Amino acid sequence: MERPTTVARRAVPRYFLYGEHARRADAGFVHVETLSSRSARYNWEIAPHSHEGLQQVLWAGEGGGIARLDRAAIAFAAPAVIVVPPGTVHGFTWQPGSEGHVLTLATGYA
């Protein structure tokens, strides 16, 4: 017999792009933004989340931080490239002033 859990797991939010309501991406969807444009707006903390049908490549040219990919937490310093496969729960704590780019592609991108 299983014991009931006493700690409720918090649902991981699913976004289109971080902070934006989830929606389905067109097959040819491509988006590029600077790392700081979204991260600075959220005080350099991107909470764990996932995307449906999107994959990401993050390039850090300056700074660094901690990448959380599923259950792993990995400290990194620039220069660094981080690949986030579709559906992976991920989040970042960036060093303030970090710079680079985030490329987001639909999984059906051709």
Sequence and secondary structure as in RCSB ss.txt:
>XXXX:A:sequence
MERPTTVARRAVPRYFLYGEHARRADAGFVHVETLSSRSARYNWEIAPHSHEGLQQVLWAGEGGGIARLDRAAIA
FAAPAVIVVPPGTVHGFTWQPGSEGHVLTLATGYA
>XXXX:A:secstr
     SS      BBSSTTSB     TT EEEEEHHHHHGGGTTEEEEEB SSEEEEEEEEE EEEEEETTEEEE
EESSEEEEE TT  EEEEE TT EEEEEEEETT  
